[in-house]
Amino acid sequence: MHESTAPPTALTIAGSDSGGSAGMHADLRTFFACGVHGMTAVTAVTVQNTVGVTGLVEIPPETVAAQIDAVASDIGVGAAKTGVLASAATIDAALDSCDRHGIGRGGRTPFVVDPVAASRSGEPLLRPDALDALRRRAFPRATLATPNLDEVRLLTGIDARTRGDLLDAAKAIHDFGPEWVLIKSGHLLDDPECVDLLFNGTESIELPGPRYATEHTHGAGDVFASAITAALAKGASVPDAVRGGKRFVTRSVADAYPLGSGVGPVSTFWRVSPRSY
């Protein structure tokens, strides 16, 4: 028997997806593909498939916090990210636990806030009070915030419709307090490229990439944020982690596959084995 050295660790504080395409399932697949040991604090259980979400049950906030406490106090957390946080009570409980363990700005552990507010098909995944809690507690704690354009509109009222609107969106999110903001532009379907924007209050970095003609993009935002989180767990700087995450999700979209009767997932299989299915 040969005992290996433990890999870096990353924690996802997120909801489940019974269809296996998004949420914590996409996060864990990405962590594995990026060579990072993944851990979970489950915030909600969703009932969903490739067509849509038909149910959501919140995990008690104290249980969410206890999950974070359990893994952080024993295993340690190299980097953490959020997904669906469901309610203000869950956000407050999760952030209190993160504070206890030095996760986020002011602590030693990078913290990525992916403010997932609605499902791909439009079903709300946050209570109304959670939007204010994201602004008030989560963003000021974030090393990096990674909203898409729908989330920008919900959080700020800015309706970004062109590449030229991305900087205004980034500035508005940055005003909530994160160290860095990544505006994901996948929803700008009229743009022939997929150009995301990284901003830290003074410097902006454009991240161009191809736009693929596929409807199978379920979980793309989760994969992008979790690939970034994995790189941060390995010690990468935020710009380098975001560049690596962009490469990872671009290839995952290129390898997306059909599943069920609706929208299939982006694929992380390319990273671990040749496509053989």
Secondary structure, DSSP 8 states (H G I E B T S, - for coil): --------EEEEEE---TTSSSHHHHHHHHHHHTT-EEEEEE-EEEEE-SS-EEEEEE--HHHHHHHHHHHHHHT--SEEEE----SHHHHHHHHHHHHHTTBSTTSSB-EEE----B-TTS-B-S-HHHHHHIIIIIHHH-SEE--BHHHHHHHH-----SGGGHHHHHHHHHTT--SEEEEB-TT-TTSSB--EEEE-SS-EEEE--B--S-S--BTHHHHHHHHHHHHHHTT--HHHHHHHHHHHHHHHHHT----TTS--B---HHHHS----
